[in-house]
Amino acid sequence: MLYNRAFVPSYGFGGTTQNEELTARLNLPLSRRLSSRSSFAWRTNDPLTLGDLSLRSWWIEESIGYNVQPWVRMEAFYAGTRQTIDRPGGLMTRNRFGFQIITVKPLRIR
């Protein structure tokens, strides 16, 4: 789990913002070849100047995978995002579902 708080200056557009972010990740082996990965992140961006809009965001990702061979992995995944800004129509959501095949070729450095 990771928590981060930062003050970020912006010289060309807007002003200084206070950013807070909380991230959690979990890798879980279910069996010798089956495993699951999950992550969640929440972030808030608050401007320090009066009248500017604040942004709230969260991301969630989940995948479950099966190792067919040491160099081939099949995964099914879900990824969801949501961002909100304090104005009319300021909500954006996106959901992705999918399947992917990952191949890896080991490389030795001599």
SEBALUM-369440 format. One record per residue: chain; residue in one letter; z, y, x of N, C-alpha, C in turn. Coordinates in nm, 2 decimals. Each point is the difference from the previous one (the first is absolute). Layout:
! residues N
<A,a,<Z,Y,X>,<Z,Y,X>,<Z,Y,X>>
...
This chain:
! residues 110
<A,m,<0.00,-0.12,0.08>,<0.00,0.12,-0.08>,<0.00,0.12,0.09>>
<A,l,<-0.07,0.11,-0.04>,<-0.02,0.12,0.08>,<0.01,0.12,-0.09>>
<A,y,<0.08,0.10,0.04>,<0.01,0.12,-0.07>,<-0.03,0.11,0.10>>
<A,n,<-0.08,0.10,-0.04>,<-0.05,0.11,0.08>,<0.01,0.13,-0.08>>
<A,r,<0.05,0.10,0.07>,<0.01,0.14,-0.06>,<-0.06,0.09,0.10>>
<A,a,<-0.09,0.09,-0.04>,<-0.07,0.09,0.10>,<-0.03,0.13,-0.07>>
<A,f,<-0.01,0.10,0.08>,<-0.04,0.13,-0.04>,<-0.13,0.03,0.07>>
<A,v,<-0.11,0.01,-0.07>,<-0.14,0.01,0.06>,<-0.05,0.14,-0.03>>
<A,p,<-0.03,0.08,0.11>,<-0.06,0.13,-0.02>,<-0.15,-0.01,-0.03>>
<A,s,<-0.05,0.09,-0.08>,<-0.15,0.01,-0.02>,<-0.04,0.14,0.02>>
<A,y,<-0.09,0.02,0.10>,<-0.03,0.14,0.03>,<-0.13,0.05,-0.07>>
<A,g,<-0.09,-0.09,-0.04>,<-0.12,0.04,-0.06>,<0.00,0.00,-0.15>>
<A,f,<0.08,-0.09,-0.06>,<0.00,-0.02,-0.15>,<0.14,-0.03,-0.04>>
<A,g,<0.05,0.08,-0.10>,<0.13,-0.03,-0.05>,<0.11,0.05,0.10>>
<A,g,<0.11,-0.06,-0.01>,<0.11,0.03,0.09>,<0.07,-0.12,0.05>>
<A,t,<0.12,0.01,0.05>,<0.08,-0.11,0.05>,<0.05,-0.09,-0.12>>
<A,t,<-0.01,-0.13,0.02>,<0.05,-0.09,-0.10>,<0.10,-0.09,0.05>>
<A,q,<0.09,-0.04,-0.09>,<0.10,-0.10,0.04>,<-0.05,-0.14,-0.06>>
<A,n,<-0.01,-0.09,0.09>,<-0.05,-0.14,-0.03>,<0.11,-0.10,0.01>>
<A,e,<0.02,-0.08,-0.10>,<0.09,-0.11,0.01>,<-0.08,-0.13,-0.04>>
<A,e,<0.03,-0.11,0.08>,<-0.07,-0.12,-0.02>,<0.09,-0.12,0.02>>
<A,l,<-0.01,-0.10,-0.09>,<0.08,-0.12,0.01>,<-0.10,-0.12,-0.01>>
<A,t,<0.01,-0.09,0.10>,<-0.10,-0.11,0.01>,<0.08,-0.13,0.02>>
<A,a,<-0.04,-0.10,-0.08>,<0.06,-0.13,0.02>,<-0.11,-0.11,0.01>>
<A,r,<0.02,-0.09,0.09>,<-0.10,-0.11,0.02>,<0.07,-0.13,0.01>>
<A,l,<-0.07,-0.11,-0.05>,<0.06,-0.13,0.00>,<-0.11,-0.10,0.02>>
<A,n,<0.02,-0.08,0.11>,<-0.09,-0.12,0.03>,<0.08,-0.12,-0.02>>
<A,l,<-0.05,-0.09,-0.09>,<0.07,-0.12,-0.04>,<-0.08,-0.12,0.01>>
<A,p,<0.03,-0.09,0.10>,<-0.07,-0.13,0.00>,<0.05,-0.09,-0.11>>
<A,l,<-0.09,-0.05,-0.08>,<0.03,-0.09,-0.11>,<-0.01,-0.15,0.04>>
<A,s,<-0.09,-0.03,0.09>,<-0.01,-0.13,0.05>,<-0.07,0.01,0.14>>
<A,r,<-0.04,-0.11,0.06>,<-0.06,0.00,0.13>,<-0.13,0.08,0.00>>
<A,r,<-0.08,-0.01,-0.11>,<-0.13,0.07,-0.01>,<0.00,0.12,-0.10>>
<A,l,<0.10,0.01,-0.09>,<0.00,0.10,-0.10>,<0.10,0.11,0.03>>
<A,s,<-0.04,0.12,-0.02>,<0.09,0.11,0.02>,<-0.03,0.12,-0.09>>
<A,s,<0.10,0.09,-0.01>,<-0.01,0.11,-0.09>,<0.04,0.13,0.08>>
<A,r,<-0.07,0.11,-0.03>,<0.03,0.13,0.05>,<0.01,0.10,-0.11>>
<A,s,<0.11,0.08,0.01>,<0.02,0.11,-0.10>,<0.03,0.13,0.07>>
<A,s,<-0.04,0.11,-0.06>,<0.05,0.13,0.06>,<0.01,0.10,-0.12>>
<A,f,<0.09,0.09,0.02>,<0.02,0.11,-0.10>,<0.02,0.13,0.08>>
<A,a,<-0.06,0.11,-0.04>,<0.02,0.13,0.06>,<0.02,0.11,-0.11>>
<A,w,<0.09,0.09,0.02>,<0.02,0.11,-0.09>,<0.00,0.12,0.09>>
<A,r,<-0.07,0.11,-0.05>,<0.00,0.12,0.08>,<0.00,0.12,-0.09>>
<A,t,<0.07,0.11,0.05>,<0.00,0.12,-0.08>,<-0.03,0.12,0.10>>
<A,n,<-0.09,0.09,-0.04>,<-0.03,0.11,0.08>,<0.04,0.13,-0.08>>
<A,d,<0.10,0.07,0.05>,<0.04,0.12,-0.07>,<-0.02,0.12,0.08>>
<A,p,<-0.08,0.10,-0.05>,<-0.03,0.12,0.08>,<0.13,0.09,0.01>>
<A,l,<0.02,0.07,0.11>,<0.11,0.08,0.01>,<-0.02,0.15,-0.05>>
<A,t,<-0.12,0.03,-0.04>,<-0.04,0.13,-0.06>,<0.01,-0.01,-0.15>>
<A,l,<0.05,0.10,-0.06>,<0.02,0.00,-0.15>,<-0.14,0.00,-0.07>>
<A,g,<-0.01,-0.07,-0.11>,<-0.12,0.00,-0.08>,<-0.10,-0.11,0.04>>
<A,d,<0.01,-0.06,0.12>,<-0.09,-0.11,0.03>,<0.04,-0.13,-0.06>>
<A,l,<-0.10,-0.09,-0.01>,<0.02,-0.12,-0.08>,<0.05,-0.12,0.10>>
<A,s,<0.09,-0.08,-0.06>,<0.05,-0.11,0.08>,<-0.08,-0.13,-0.04>>
<A,l,<-0.01,-0.09,0.09>,<-0.08,-0.13,-0.02>,<0.10,-0.12,0.02>>
<A,r,<-0.01,-0.09,-0.10>,<0.07,-0.12,0.01>,<-0.10,-0.12,0.00>>
<A,s,<0.03,-0.09,0.09>,<-0.10,-0.12,0.02>,<0.08,-0.12,0.02>>
<A,w,<-0.06,-0.12,-0.04>,<0.05,-0.13,0.03>,<-0.11,-0.10,0.01>>
<A,w,<0.02,-0.09,0.09>,<-0.10,-0.11,0.03>,<0.07,-0.13,-0.01>>
<A,i,<-0.06,-0.10,-0.05>,<0.05,-0.14,0.00>,<-0.11,-0.09,0.04>>
<A,e,<0.03,-0.10,0.08>,<-0.10,-0.10,0.04>,<0.06,-0.13,0.01>>
<A,e,<-0.07,-0.10,-0.04>,<0.04,-0.14,0.00>,<-0.12,-0.09,0.03>>
<A,s,<0.03,-0.10,0.08>,<-0.11,-0.10,0.03>,<0.07,-0.13,0.02>>
<A,i,<-0.08,-0.11,-0.03>,<0.04,-0.13,0.02>,<-0.11,-0.07,0.07>>
<A,g,<0.03,-0.07,0.11>,<-0.11,-0.06,0.08>,<0.02,-0.14,0.04>>
<A,y,<-0.11,-0.07,0.03>,<0.00,-0.14,0.05>,<-0.08,-0.01,0.12>>
<A,n,<0.06,-0.06,0.11>,<-0.06,-0.02,0.12>,<-0.08,-0.13,0.00>>
<A,v,<-0.14,0.01,-0.01>,<-0.08,-0.12,-0.01>,<-0.01,-0.06,0.14>>
<A,q,<-0.02,0.08,0.10>,<-0.01,-0.04,0.14>,<0.08,0.10,0.08>>
<A,p,<0.03,-0.02,0.12>,<0.07,0.11,0.08>,<-0.08,0.13,0.01>>
<A,w,<-0.13,-0.01,-0.02>,<-0.08,0.12,0.01>,<-0.06,0.05,-0.14>>
<A,v,<0.03,-0.07,-0.11>,<-0.05,0.04,-0.13>,<0.12,0.01,-0.10>>
<A,r,<0.01,0.11,-0.07>,<0.10,0.02,-0.10>,<-0.06,0.06,-0.13>>
<A,m,<0.04,-0.06,-0.11>,<-0.05,0.05,-0.13>,<0.12,0.07,-0.07>>
<A,e,<-0.03,0.12,-0.06>,<0.11,0.08,-0.06>,<-0.05,0.05,-0.13>>
<A,a,<0.10,0.01,-0.10>,<-0.02,0.07,-0.12>,<0.10,0.12,0.01>>
<A,f,<-0.05,0.12,-0.05>,<0.09,0.11,0.02>,<0.00,0.10,-0.12>>
<A,y,<0.10,0.08,-0.01>,<0.01,0.11,-0.10>,<0.04,0.12,0.08>>
<A,a,<-0.05,0.12,-0.04>,<0.04,0.13,0.06>,<0.00,0.10,-0.11>>
<A,g,<0.11,0.07,-0.02>,<0.01,0.10,-0.10>,<0.05,0.13,0.06>>
<A,t,<-0.06,0.11,-0.05>,<0.05,0.13,0.04>,<0.02,0.09,-0.12>>
<A,r,<0.09,0.10,0.02>,<0.02,0.10,-0.11>,<0.04,0.13,0.07>>
<A,q,<-0.07,0.11,-0.04>,<0.03,0.13,0.05>,<0.02,0.10,-0.11>>
<A,t,<0.10,0.08,0.00>,<0.03,0.10,-0.10>,<0.02,0.13,0.06>>
<A,i,<-0.07,0.11,-0.06>,<0.03,0.13,0.05>,<0.03,0.08,-0.13>>
<A,d,<0.08,0.10,0.01>,<0.06,0.08,-0.11>,<-0.10,0.09,-0.06>>
<A,r,<-0.10,-0.05,-0.07>,<-0.10,0.08,-0.07>,<-0.07,-0.08,-0.10>>
<A,p,<-0.06,0.05,-0.10>,<-0.07,-0.08,-0.10>,<-0.12,-0.08,0.06>>
<A,g,<0.00,-0.13,-0.03>,<-0.10,-0.09,0.05>,<0.03,-0.04,0.15>>
<A,g,<0.12,0.02,0.04>,<0.04,-0.03,0.14>,<0.05,-0.14,0.03>>
<A,l,<-0.05,-0.09,-0.08>,<0.04,-0.14,0.02>,<-0.12,-0.09,0.04>>
<A,m,<0.01,-0.07,0.11>,<-0.11,-0.09,0.05>,<0.06,-0.14,0.02>>
<A,t,<-0.06,-0.10,-0.05>,<0.05,-0.14,0.02>,<-0.12,-0.08,0.04>>
<A,r,<0.02,-0.10,0.08>,<-0.11,-0.09,0.04>,<0.06,-0.14,0.02>>
<A,n,<-0.06,-0.10,-0.05>,<0.04,-0.14,0.02>,<-0.12,-0.08,0.05>>
<A,r,<0.03,-0.08,0.10>,<-0.11,-0.08,0.06>,<0.05,-0.15,0.01>>
<A,f,<-0.08,-0.09,-0.04>,<0.02,-0.14,0.01>,<-0.11,-0.06,0.08>>
<A,g,<0.02,-0.10,0.08>,<-0.11,-0.06,0.08>,<0.04,-0.12,0.07>>
<A,f,<-0.11,-0.05,0.07>,<0.01,-0.13,0.07>,<-0.07,0.03,0.14>>
<A,q,<0.06,-0.04,0.11>,<-0.07,0.02,0.12>,<0.02,-0.12,0.10>>
<A,i,<-0.10,-0.02,0.08>,<0.01,-0.10,0.10>,<0.01,0.07,0.14>>
<A,i,<0.10,-0.04,0.08>,<0.02,0.07,0.13>,<-0.02,-0.11,0.11>>
<A,t,<-0.09,0.04,0.09>,<-0.02,-0.09,0.12>,<0.04,0.08,0.12>>
<A,v,<0.05,-0.08,0.10>,<0.05,0.05,0.12>,<-0.05,-0.08,0.12>>
<A,k,<-0.05,0.06,0.10>,<-0.04,-0.07,0.12>,<0.09,0.04,0.11>>
<A,p,<0.08,-0.09,0.06>,<0.09,0.03,0.11>,<-0.08,0.05,0.12>>
<A,l,<0.06,0.09,0.07>,<-0.07,0.05,0.12>,<0.10,0.01,0.12>>
<A,r,<-0.03,-0.06,0.11>,<0.09,-0.01,0.11>,<-0.04,0.12,0.10>>
<A,i,<0.09,0.07,0.04>,<-0.02,0.11,0.10>,<0.04,-0.06,0.14>>
<A,r,<-0.10,0.01,0.09>,<0.02,-0.06,0.13>,<0.02,0.12,0.10>>
